[in-house]
């Protein structure tokens, strides 16, 4: 049985689809898909961002909001 990626688990726990997650956290959707399919793994800066999102998603969303919004 294949394990589900941590990134996918995090996204699903937040109740977001891939497009919403990518937009909210300024990630390329293709990169997010690659991580979820385990075709690639997040590098160190991306892992730090994902850890911050995991620990406090609302704060991270607020910090990364577009100024125009």
Buried (B, 14 or more C-beta within 10 A) or exposed (E): EEEEBBBBEBBEEBEBEBEEBBBBBEBEEEBBBBBBEEEEEBEEEBEEBBEBBBEEBEEBBEEBEEEEE
